Amino acid sequence: MRIRGQIGDWPVDLTIELEPEEWAQLRRPEAPALGQTAAAATVAPPRQDDGQWTAARDVLRLAGQMSGPELLDRLEGLAGSTAAGKRLLVRLRHSSEVKVESGVDAPVYHWVG
């Protein structure tokens, strides 16, 4: 598989080579380990950051809409670091409960529930 394009000003030319059995693994789900039931194998453990995710959603839900920089500032305070705040912002951007519009100076995040 070859992927060519650009990320900003940077050209990208990436080649991914897999053996036929590796491609087959990507197409089929992995069988549960011995002693596990299929149901137990498909249930994901709760994420440690679910409390932060709920709080991040509440910040935007209660505000209704916020500019990207303002929302990031609030999320950084909530999460305790810039990196964790950015992860929450990306998660909000891709959430079906959030609509992102291009603003004049920055994106505007809208809660659509």
Residue pairs with C-beta under 8 A, 6 or more apart in sequence:
1 15
1 16
1 17
1 18
2 13
2 14
2 15
2 16
3 12
3 13
3 14
3 15
3 16
4 11
4 12
4 13
4 14
5 11
5 12
6 12
18 26
32 38
32 40
32 41
33 41
47 53
49 84
52 78
52 79
52 84
52 88
53 88
53 91
55 78
56 75
56 78
56 79
56 88
56 91
56 92
57 92
57 95
57 97
59 66
59 71
59 74
59 75
59 78
60 66
60 71
60 92
60 98
60 109
60 111
61 97
61 111
61 113
63 111
64 110
64 111
65 108
65 109
65 110
65 111
66 74
66 108
66 109
67 103
67 105
67 106
67 107
67 108
67 109
68 89
68 103
68 106
68 107
68 108
68 109
69 106
71 89
71 92
71 109
72 85
72 86
72 89
73 85
75 84
75 85
75 86
75 88
75 89
76 82
76 84
76 85
77 85
78 85
78 88
79 85
79 87
79 88
92 98
92 109
93 100
93 109
97 111
97 112
97 113
98 109
98 110
98 111
98 112
99 109
99 110
99 112
100 107
100 108
100 109
100 110
101 107
101 108
101 110
102 108
